[in-house]
């Protein structure tokens, strides 16, 4: 059956009846469009009648299809079949969703000849997604710059004993600067948490971690590796001549007027240096337990524990489980002008008013332990320690709690009970743990069912979740309050299973029980719970 798609004339009439344009503006648009024969979005852009993002959304709404304000990885194989020149000339971009479904990003869905040519090529219809023409043009412009620029070619694939001055020259070339800036901007726009730059034998793969899942952004020639890595090293104040040892650094970049911090890790591999950039975008985070997915009962329980004047409160979980955000949300809740709070971190991830924050720097001897000793001489009421990594830091935390201070920190363990075993393995005696521990949160982050597409079934790829059906994350947790019964269990040196049983007997809901409740409520899926809890161990 042939589907009749809306036309430009119909969209023009819609603009008039929807009051999006004044009669005078509509007349100007109609005259210019009919005189030039250009796509209607091009004419509107040149006349300045509507912002491009708003226009793309208006076209998508009228055609009842998806809209994307940013473009990620194109389907390279399909792009080659279409012909890159044809695709760029017609502002078309094929993309593949998480489930492997092919869609076509377009600036002008009314341009049926070009779209039908693609559908004839693949032997079927494609779901369309509208994007601003400038977004698609930028994709092809940058793609051409990084692949075809004569000054950014294989001559830069310098391996072995590169001259430092040559690396500096490469890193300062315009195509390299544009490419790195573009990757950072696209990561921030896509609300990614990490950027992965991975060299292989023939390519460099760029991936973004969004909602806990890594997705390929694009691949570029191997010849670009030295320039990309050197550029990031310069921005992070790292030694570009050192390629044999791992290096850690930090950088700050301005993205759309917003200052954003990045934590940078560079590690040598057999094909060159791999780079991971953790994005510390404070503007995207609400430091509220409710916003993270903690219900009223959990929030009240945490508040009751952390408002005690002394003791240790821990948040545990694997890397990327939201421990630091939860910890800061707790600190934000209990922050009081009558109290003096310090944080000791590596790095400082969120800047908070009314809190004195220290960033450790082992290079000059400012370790967690030495910073904590200094802080304890500053008359604090409470201390947030970014992470308890070793016995020395753990002992100082215990001593601080014993001398009347509230200590908040994180540990890398799979469960709340696992934190007790971890501290024992560090050498902290059980009787000291029983005396100082007040509560422990074990947590993970699961992706939520996409609110945009959960209530309707459509062939069009959802612009919010990219067709995965999941968008955004929330905490799955267990809260272990250290009651008298648990203190006795800790003092007896009971193992993790016994500690968990003792906690559940006094009302602790396990992480798995909480996760199953979220599945039953339709907040997440059983597959997501299996991925996050079963595969990571909890």
C-alpha positions in Angstrom: 0.0 0.0 0.0 1.4 3.4 -0.9 1.6 5.9 1.9 0.9 9.5 1.0 3.5 11.7 2.8 2.8 15.4 3.6 4.1 17.9 1.1 5.9 21.3 1.5 2.7 23.0 0.4 0.8 21.4 3.2 3.5 22.3 5.7 3.3 25.9 4.4 -0.4 25.9 5.0 0.1 24.4 8.4 2.4 27.3 9.4 -0.3 29.7 8.5 -3.1 28.0 10.5 -0.9 27.3 13.5 0.1 31.0 14.0 3.8 30.1 14.0 4.4 32.9 11.5 2.7 36.2 10.9 0.8 36.7 7.7 3.5 39.0 6.4 6.3 36.4 7.2 4.3 33.6 5.6 3.9 35.7 2.4 7.6 36.3 2.3 8.3 32.7 2.8 5.9 31.5 0.2 7.2 33.9 -2.4 10.9 33.1 -1.8 10.2 29.4 -1.7 8.4 29.3 -5.0 10.9 31.7 -6.6 14.0 29.8 -5.6 12.9 26.2 -5.6 15.0 25.6 -2.5 13.9 23.2 0.3 11.6 25.0 2.6 13.9 24.7 5.6 16.8 26.4 3.6 14.5 29.3 2.7 13.3 29.7 6.3 16.9 29.7 7.5 18.0 32.3 5.0 15.1 34.5 5.9 15.7 34.0 9.6 12.0 33.2 10.3 12.5 30.6 12.9 15.4 29.1 14.9 16.7 25.9 13.2 16.1 23.6 16.2 12.5 24.9 16.6 11.9 24.5 12.8 13.2 20.9 12.9 10.8 20.1 15.7 7.9 21.8 13.9 8.5 19.8 10.8 8.8 16.5 12.8 5.6 17.3 14.7 3.7 18.0 11.5 5.0 14.8 9.8 4.5 12.9 13.1 8.1 11.5 13.0 11.0 11.8 15.4 13.4 14.7 15.8 17.1 14.7 16.8 18.9 17.9 17.6 22.3 16.2 17.5 23.7 13.5 15.3 25.9 10.6 16.5 27.5 7.8 14.5 26.4 7.2 11.0 26.0 3.7 9.5 29.2 3.8 7.5 28.3 0.8 5.3 25.0 2.3 4.4 26.5 5.7 3.8 29.0 4.2 1.3 26.1 2.4 -0.5 24.2 5.7 -0.7 27.2 7.6 -1.8 28.7 10.2 0.6 28.4 13.1 -2.0 24.7 12.2 -2.7 23.9 12.0 1.1 25.7 15.3 1.9 24.1 17.1 -1.1 20.6 16.0 0.0 21.3 16.3 3.8 20.6 12.6 4.4 22.3 10.5 7.1 21.7 6.8 7.8 22.0 5.7 11.4 21.6 2.4 13.2 19.7 2.2 16.5 20.8 0.1 19.5 18.6 -2.8 18.3 20.1 -2.7 14.8 17.2 -0.9 13.1 18.2 1.4 10.3 16.7 5.0 10.2 17.3 8.0 8.0 18.1 11.4 9.4 16.8 14.1 7.1 16.6 17.9 7.0 13.8 18.0 4.5 11.3 15.0 4.7 9.3 16.6 1.9 12.1 15.9 -0.6 10.6 12.6 -1.7 12.8 11.9 -4.8 16.0 11.7 -2.7 14.4 9.7 0.0 12.6 7.3 -2.4 15.9 6.7 -4.2 17.4 5.5 -0.9 14.3 3.3 -0.2 14.7 1.8 -3.7 18.3 1.1 -2.9 17.6 -0.9 0.2 14.3 -2.4 -1.0 12.0 -1.0 1.6 10.9 2.0 3.6 13.0 3.7 6.3 11.8 5.5 9.4 12.7 9.2 9.1 14.1 11.4 11.8 14.3 15.2 11.3 17.4 17.1 12.3 18.5 20.7 11.7 20.2 21.0 8.3 23.3 22.7 9.9 23.7 19.6 12.2 23.9 17.3 9.2 26.1 19.7 7.3 28.5 19.9 10.3 28.7 16.1 10.4 29.8 15.9 6.7 32.1 19.0 7.0 34.0 17.6 10.0 34.1 14.1 8.4 35.7 15.6 5.3 38.2 17.6 7.4 39.4 14.7 9.4 39.5 12.2 6.5 40.6 14.3 3.6 42.5 17.3 4.9 45.9 17.2 3.2 47.6 18.6 6.4 46.2 15.8 8.5 47.2 12.7 6.7 49.2 9.5 7.1 52.4 11.6 7.4 51.3 12.2 11.0 51.2 8.5 11.8 54.5 8.9 13.7 55.4 5.8 15.7 58.3 5.2 18.0 60.6 8.1 18.7 58.5 11.0 17.6 60.0 14.4 18.0 58.3 16.3 20.8 58.2 19.5 18.7 56.5 17.6 15.9 53.9 16.3 18.2 53.2 19.8 19.4 52.9 21.0 15.9 50.4 18.2 15.0 48.3 18.9 18.2 48.0 22.6 17.3 46.8 22.0 13.7 43.3 23.2 13.0 41.8 19.9 12.0 43.0 18.2 15.3 41.7 21.1 17.4 38.3 21.0 15.6 38.0 17.3 15.9 38.8 17.1 19.7 36.5 20.1 20.3 33.7 18.5 18.3 34.0 15.2 20.2 33.8 17.0 23.6 30.8 19.0 22.5 28.9 16.0 21.1 29.6 14.1 24.3 28.3 16.9 26.5 25.3 17.4 24.3 24.5 13.7 24.5 24.8 13.7 28.3 27.6 11.1 28.2 29.6 10.4 31.3 32.8 9.2 29.6 34.7 9.6 26.3 36.8 6.6 25.1 39.5 7.1 22.5 40.9 3.8 21.5 43.6 3.2 18.8 43.7 -0.1 16.9 45.8 -1.4 14.0 44.0 0.6 11.3 41.5 2.9 13.0 40.9 5.0 16.1 37.5 4.3 17.7 35.6 7.0 19.6 33.0 5.8 22.0 30.7 7.5 24.5 29.3 6.0 27.7 25.7 7.2 28.1 23.4 5.8 30.8 26.1 3.3 31.6 26.3 1.9 28.1 29.2 2.4 25.6 28.2 3.3 22.1 30.4 4.0 19.1 30.4 7.7 18.1 32.6 7.3 15.1 35.8 5.7 13.8 38.7 7.7 12.1 41.9 6.7 10.4 44.8 5.4 12.6 46.9 8.3 11.3 44.9 10.7 13.6 45.9 8.9 16.8 49.1 10.9 17.6 47.4 14.3 17.0 44.3 13.5 19.0 46.2 12.1 22.0 48.7 15.0 22.0 46.0 17.6 21.8 44.3 16.1 24.9 47.6 15.8 26.7 48.3 19.5 26.1 44.9 20.5 27.4 45.4 18.3 30.5 48.9 19.5 31.1 50.4 16.0 30.7 53.8 15.1 29.3 53.3 14.5 25.6 56.7 12.9 25.2 55.9 10.2 27.8 54.1 7.3 26.0 55.4 4.3 28.0 53.7 5.0 31.3 50.1 5.8 32.3 49.3 9.5 33.1 46.3 11.1 34.8 45.3 14.7 34.4 42.4 17.2 34.3 41.2 19.8 31.9 38.4 22.4 31.8 36.6 23.2 28.6 33.9 25.7 27.7 31.0 24.0 25.9 28.1 26.3 24.8 29.1 28.8 27.4 29.3 26.3 30.3 32.6 25.5 32.0 32.9 21.7 32.3 35.7 19.7 34.0 37.1 16.5 32.7 39.2 13.8 34.4 41.7 12.4 31.9 43.4 9.0 32.0 46.0 8.1 29.3 47.3 4.5 29.2 49.7 2.8 26.8 48.5 -0.1 24.7 50.0 -2.2 21.9 48.5 0.1 19.3 49.2 3.4 21.0 47.8 5.4 23.9 44.2 4.9 24.9 42.4 7.9 26.4 39.4 8.0 28.7 37.9 11.3 29.7 35.4 11.4 32.6 32.9 14.3 32.1 32.2 16.1 35.4 29.2 18.2 34.2 27.7 19.6 37.4 24.9 21.4 35.4 23.3 18.0 34.5 23.1 16.8 38.1 20.5 17.5 40.8 22.0 16.8 44.2 18.8 15.5 45.7 18.3 11.9 46.8 14.8 12.0 45.4 16.1 12.9 42.0 18.4 9.9 42.1 15.5 7.5 42.7 15.6 7.2 46.5 12.0 7.0 47.8 10.7 8.9 50.9 11.2 6.0 53.3 14.9 5.6 52.1 15.5 9.4 52.3 14.1 9.5 55.8 16.3 6.6 56.9 19.4 8.2 55.4 18.6 11.5 57.1 18.2 9.8 60.5 21.6 8.2 60.2 23.6 11.1 58.8 22.2 13.6 61.3 24.0 11.8 64.1 27.0 13.9 65.3 29.7 11.2 64.7 30.4 8.0 63.0 31.1 6.7 59.5 28.5 6.5 56.7 29.5 4.8 53.5 28.2 4.5 50.0 29.4 1.4 48.1 29.2 0.0 44.6 31.4 -0.5 41.5 32.8 2.2 39.3 30.1 4.3 37.7 27.3 3.3 40.1 26.6 6.9 41.2 28.4 6.7 44.6 29.8 10.2 44.5 26.6 11.8 43.4 24.7 10.1 46.2 27.3 11.1 48.7 27.1 14.8 47.6 23.3 14.7 47.7 23.6 13.6 51.4 26.1 16.3 52.1 23.9 18.8 50.4 21.0 17.7 52.6 22.8 18.0 55.9 24.9 21.1 55.0 24.2 23.6 57.8 25.8 27.0 58.5 26.2 25.9 62.1 28.5 23.1 61.0 31.9 23.1 59.5 32.3 20.6 56.6 35.4 19.6 54.6 35.8 17.4 51.6 39.0 15.6 50.6 38.8 14.4 47.0 40.6 13.3 43.8 39.4 15.3 42.0 36.8 17.7 43.4 33.7 16.7 41.4 31.1 19.1 42.6 31.7 22.6 44.0 29.4 23.4 46.9 28.7 26.6 48.7 29.6 26.7 52.4 31.9 23.7 52.1 35.7 23.8 52.3 37.0 21.4 49.6 40.5 20.0 49.2 41.9 18.3 46.1 44.6 15.8 46.7 47.8 15.9 44.7 50.2 13.0 45.3 52.7 14.6 43.0 53.5 17.2 45.7 52.9 14.8 48.6 49.3 15.9 49.3 47.7 12.4 49.7 44.3 11.5 51.2 46.1 10.7 54.5 48.1 13.9 54.7 45.1 16.0 53.7 42.9 14.4 56.3 45.5 14.9 59.1 45.5 18.6 58.1 41.7 18.8 58.0 41.4 17.3 61.5 43.4 20.2 62.9 40.8 22.7 61.3 38.0 22.0 63.9 35.7 20.2 61.5 32.2 18.8 62.4 32.1 16.6 59.3 34.4 15.3 56.6 33.6 13.9 53.2 36.4 11.6 51.9 36.1 10.9 48.2 37.2 7.3 48.6 38.8 5.1 51.2 41.6 3.5 49.2 44.0 2.1 51.8 44.5 1.2 55.4 46.1 4.6 56.3 43.1 6.5 55.1 40.7 4.0 56.7 42.4 4.3 60.1 42.3 8.1 60.0 38.6 7.9 59.1 38.0 5.6 62.1 40.0 7.9 64.4 38.0 10.9 63.2 34.7 9.1 64.0 35.9 8.1 67.4 36.9 11.6 68.3 33.4 13.0 67.5 33.3 13.7 63.7 30.9 12.6 61.1 32.7 10.9 58.2 31.1 10.3 54.8 33.0 8.2 52.2 32.8 5.6 49.4 34.2 2.1 48.9 34.3 -0.2 45.8 32.4 -3.2 47.0 29.5 -5.2 45.5 27.1 -4.9 48.5 26.6 -3.0 51.8 27.9 -6.0 53.8 30.9 -6.2 51.5 32.1 -2.8 52.8 32.7 -4.4 56.3 34.7 -7.2 54.8 36.7 -4.7 52.7 37.6 -2.6 55.7 38.6 -5.8 57.6 40.8 -6.7 54.7 42.5 -3.3 55.0 43.4 -4.2 58.6 40.7 -2.4 60.5 39.7 -4.4 63.6 36.1 -5.5 63.9 35.6 -3.9 67.3 36.5 -0.5 65.8 34.1 -1.0 62.9 31.3 -1.9 65.3 32.0 1.2 67.3 32.2 3.7 64.4 30.0 2.5 61.5 26.5 4.1 61.4 25.2 3.1 58.0 26.1 1.8 54.6 24.3 2.2 51.2 25.0 -0.4 48.5 23.9 0.8 45.1 23.8 0.5 41.3 22.3 2.5 38.5 19.7 1.0 36.1 18.4 2.5 33.0 14.7 3.6 33.2 12.0 2.7 30.7 11.8 5.6 28.2 8.8 7.8 29.0 8.7 9.2 25.5 8.0 6.0 23.7 6.7 3.6 26.3 3.0 4.4 25.7 2.9 4.1 21.9 4.1 1.7 19.2 5.6 3.4 16.2 7.9 2.5 13.4 9.7 5.8 14.0 12.9 5.6 16.1 12.4 7.5 19.3 14.7 10.6 19.4 15.0 10.4 23.2 16.3 6.8 23.6 17.5 6.1 20.1 15.3 3.0 19.8 16.6 1.2 22.9 13.4 1.8 24.9 15.5 3.0 27.9 16.5 6.5 28.8 17.9 8.0 32.0 19.0 6.2 35.1 18.0 5.7 38.7 19.5 4.1 41.8 18.8 0.6 42.9 19.9 0.3 46.5 20.0 -1.3 49.9 20.4 0.6 53.1 22.1 -1.1 56.0 21.6 0.8 59.3 24.0 -0.4 61.9 21.7 -1.4 64.8 22.8 -3.0 68.1 22.2 -6.5 66.6 24.5 -5.7 63.6 27.2 -4.3 66.0 27.1 -7.6 67.8 27.4 -9.4 64.4 30.3 -7.2 63.3 32.1 -7.7 66.7 31.7 -11.5 66.3 33.5 -11.2 62.9 30.5 -12.7 61.1 30.9 -13.1 57.4 29.0 -11.2 54.7 26.1 -13.7 54.5 25.5 -13.6 58.2 25.7 -9.8 58.2 23.2 -9.5 55.4 20.8 -11.9 57.2 21.2 -9.9 60.4 20.4 -6.7 58.5 17.4 -8.2 56.8 16.0 -9.4 60.1 15.9 -5.8 61.3 14.2 -4.5 58.1 16.8 -4.0 55.4 15.4 -4.5 51.9 18.1 -6.0 49.7 19.2 -4.4 46.4 17.7 -7.3 44.5 14.3 -6.9 46.2 14.3 -3.2 45.4 15.2 -4.0 41.7 12.4 -6.5 41.4 10.0 -3.8 42.8 11.1 -1.4 40.1 10.5 -4.0 37.4 7.0 -4.7 38.8 6.3 -0.9 38.8 7.4 -0.6 35.1 10.3 1.7 36.0 13.0 -0.6 34.5 13.2 -4.0 32.8 14.2 -7.4 34.0 16.9 -7.5 31.4 18.4 -4.2 32.7 18.3 -5.6 36.3 20.1 -8.8 35.1 22.7 -6.7 33.3 23.5 -4.4 36.3 22.9 -6.7 39.3 23.4 -10.3 38.2 26.4 -9.7 35.9 28.1 -7.2 38.3 27.4 -9.3 41.4 25.2 -8.2 44.2 
